[in-house]
Amino acid sequence: MPSVDPTRHPIGIYVPDPPRDPAGRAERIGHLAACPDRLAEALFDLDESQLDTPYREGGWTIRQVAHHLPDSHMNAYLRMKLALTEDAPTVKPYFEDRLARLADYRDTPAQTSVTLLRALHERWVVLLRNLGESDWQRTFVHPESGLQTLDQVLDLYAWHSRHHVGQIASLRARKGW
């Protein structure tokens, strides 16, 4: 197994382990519920220069990571809602690297994305906590990664939340910020 770059993957690479029971789902929903506060803590008191520092060589800046989280999670939230209201819909992929180069990633305060993420996760968590057992097996089709159940998506985004906040926290620790 190749070594993992801890600056890129401070909590390790994603290893799928979808929940199979209410307790596993509750744990992962808890990660989503905590994400906005964890992001706010990771960004606390950083100045503009620090926000524009890449979290690793060749990586996105802290500001870009902060803006990426709500963009990515909005897509996941809407994909889950499509799966709940349609039969195995095909969802549209997007180019996250291209989004990260747009002006709003560069010129919008990182706190704006904390606010957006907080509102999004409030709704997402309410939705997830109210799903029935059969809802978790609803699916959508992603053109690049294939058929995905809501259990799989929950697992991925619980990790994704911790992954990106971890990148910021890891940089802060390395820099002594």
Wavefront OBJ file of the C-alpha trace (Angstrom):
o trace
v 0.000 0.000 0.000
v 1.456 3.399 -0.969
v 2.155 5.879 1.783
v -0.413 8.581 2.454
v 0.660 12.229 2.356
v -0.567 13.512 5.746
v -0.686 17.108 4.471
v -3.143 16.062 1.764
v -5.024 13.432 3.787
v -4.645 14.357 7.475
v -7.394 11.918 8.533
v -6.359 9.282 5.979
v -7.736 8.485 2.554
v -11.396 7.694 2.157
v -12.158 4.033 2.708
v -15.840 3.305 2.037
v -17.649 1.889 5.040
v -21.317 2.782 4.586
v -23.448 2.557 7.709
v -25.723 -0.443 7.965
v -27.754 0.537 10.991
v -29.291 3.572 12.704
v -26.323 3.970 15.095
v -23.823 4.144 12.230
v -26.003 6.641 10.407
v -26.411 8.768 13.540
v -22.638 8.897 13.963
v -22.120 10.074 10.379
v -24.988 12.575 10.582
v -23.279 13.885 13.721
v -20.144 14.568 11.661
v -22.236 16.578 9.207
v -23.976 18.447 12.021
v -20.618 19.374 13.582
v -18.916 20.402 10.349
v -19.924 24.105 10.258
v -18.720 24.689 13.824
v -15.514 22.757 13.165
v -14.877 24.828 10.038
v -15.512 28.057 11.966
v -13.043 26.909 14.648
v -10.426 25.998 12.034
v -10.750 29.444 10.413
v -10.910 31.386 13.674
v -8.690 34.457 13.771
v -6.846 33.756 10.501
v -5.793 36.879 8.631
v -6.103 37.409 4.863
v -2.566 36.225 4.189
v -3.144 33.035 6.154
v -6.472 32.409 4.392
v -4.666 32.672 1.062
v -2.011 30.124 2.062
v -2.216 26.713 0.374
v -2.809 23.925 2.886
v -0.056 21.953 1.109
v 2.341 22.532 -1.771
v 0.293 22.580 -4.957
v -2.983 22.512 -3.012
v -5.860 24.895 -2.625
v -5.683 27.843 -0.276
v -7.514 27.714 3.027
v -10.062 30.139 1.538
v -10.639 27.824 -1.438
v -11.117 24.833 0.862
v -13.628 26.834 2.919
v -15.600 27.728 -0.221
v -15.366 24.208 -1.634
v -17.145 22.633 1.337
v -20.573 24.251 0.824
v -20.328 23.906 -2.969
v -19.620 20.199 -2.704
v -22.140 19.611 0.060
v -24.882 21.513 -1.793
v -24.399 19.127 -4.689
v -24.576 16.100 -2.377
v -27.672 17.449 -0.620
v -29.495 18.044 -3.884
v -28.417 14.682 -5.279
v -29.837 12.991 -2.199
v -33.108 14.880 -2.595
v -33.282 13.830 -6.237
v -32.759 10.206 -5.195
v -35.584 10.549 -2.677
v -38.005 11.967 -5.236
v -37.041 10.173 -8.459
v -36.118 6.617 -9.395
v -32.317 6.351 -9.717
v -31.814 9.727 -11.399
v -28.583 10.436 -13.224
v -26.847 13.419 -11.628
v -24.546 15.889 -13.268
v -20.869 15.915 -12.355
v -18.978 19.186 -12.059
v -15.370 20.342 -12.151
v -14.457 21.315 -8.589
v -11.003 22.491 -9.682
v -12.608 24.949 -12.121
v -15.006 26.214 -9.461
v -12.034 26.866 -7.174
v -10.573 29.261 -9.758
v -13.695 31.457 -10.000
v -13.781 34.960 -8.545
v -16.099 34.091 -5.665
v -13.534 31.651 -4.293
v -10.902 34.361 -4.408
v -12.889 37.451 -3.400
v -15.532 36.255 -0.938
v -14.741 36.183 2.783
v -14.323 32.638 4.091
v -16.892 33.424 6.791
v -19.557 33.690 4.095
v -19.049 30.015 3.333
v -19.244 29.130 7.027
v -22.643 30.859 7.112
v -23.760 29.069 3.950
v -22.521 25.710 5.236
v -24.286 26.251 8.580
v -27.651 26.891 6.887
v -27.201 24.037 4.423
v -26.230 21.517 7.108
v -29.127 22.577 9.302
v -31.541 21.554 6.546
v -29.519 18.507 5.480
v -29.360 17.104 9.006
v -33.131 17.558 9.461
v -33.704 15.688 6.208
v -31.317 12.866 7.099
v -32.618 12.386 10.639
v -36.107 11.899 9.256
v -35.378 9.282 6.601
v -36.970 5.861 6.910
v -34.983 2.644 6.700
v -35.870 2.039 3.049
v -34.907 5.600 2.091
v -31.244 4.837 2.778
v -31.216 2.361 -0.109
v -32.543 4.900 -2.618
v -30.024 5.585 -5.358
v -28.739 7.975 -7.947
v -26.361 7.352 -10.800
v -23.194 9.404 -11.033
v -21.718 9.216 -14.555
v -18.186 8.822 -13.173
v -18.707 6.654 -10.084
v -21.869 4.732 -10.904
v -24.835 3.782 -8.760
v -24.730 5.177 -5.202
v -27.055 4.583 -2.260
v -27.835 7.320 0.234
v -25.967 5.266 2.842
v -22.856 5.480 0.648
v -23.263 9.211 0.094
v -23.706 9.839 3.823
v -20.531 7.900 4.540
v -18.530 9.814 1.946
v -19.664 13.270 3.056
v -19.171 12.549 6.748
v -15.552 11.775 5.816
v -15.376 14.739 3.412
v -16.387 17.129 6.203
v -13.637 15.919 8.508
v -11.106 15.660 5.655
v -11.214 19.299 4.591
v -11.466 20.748 8.088
v -8.517 18.504 8.911
v -6.487 20.003 6.071
v -6.943 23.476 7.540
v -6.270 22.339 11.108
v -3.183 20.431 9.970
v -1.746 23.506 8.257
v -2.434 25.615 11.351
v -0.610 23.084 13.511
v 2.362 22.921 11.149
v 2.598 26.734 10.986
v 1.892 27.280 14.689
v -1.102 29.523 13.950
l 1 2 3 4 5 6 7 8 9 10 11 12 13 14 15 16 17 18 19 20 21 22 23 24 25 26 27 28 29 30 31 32 33 34 35 36 37 38 39 40 41 42 43 44 45 46 47 48 49 50 51 52 53 54 55 56 57 58 59 60 61 62 63 64 65 66 67 68 69 70 71 72 73 74 75 76 77 78 79 80 81 82 83 84 85 86 87 88 89 90 91 92 93 94 95 96 97 98 99 100 101 102 103 104 105 106 107 108 109 110 111 112 113 114 115 116 117 118 119 120 121 122 123 124 125 126 127 128 129 130 131 132 133 134 135 136 137 138 139 140 141 142 143 144 145 146 147 148 149 150 151 152 153 154 155 156 157 158 159 160 161 162 163 164 165 166 167 168 169 170 171 172 173 174 175 176 177
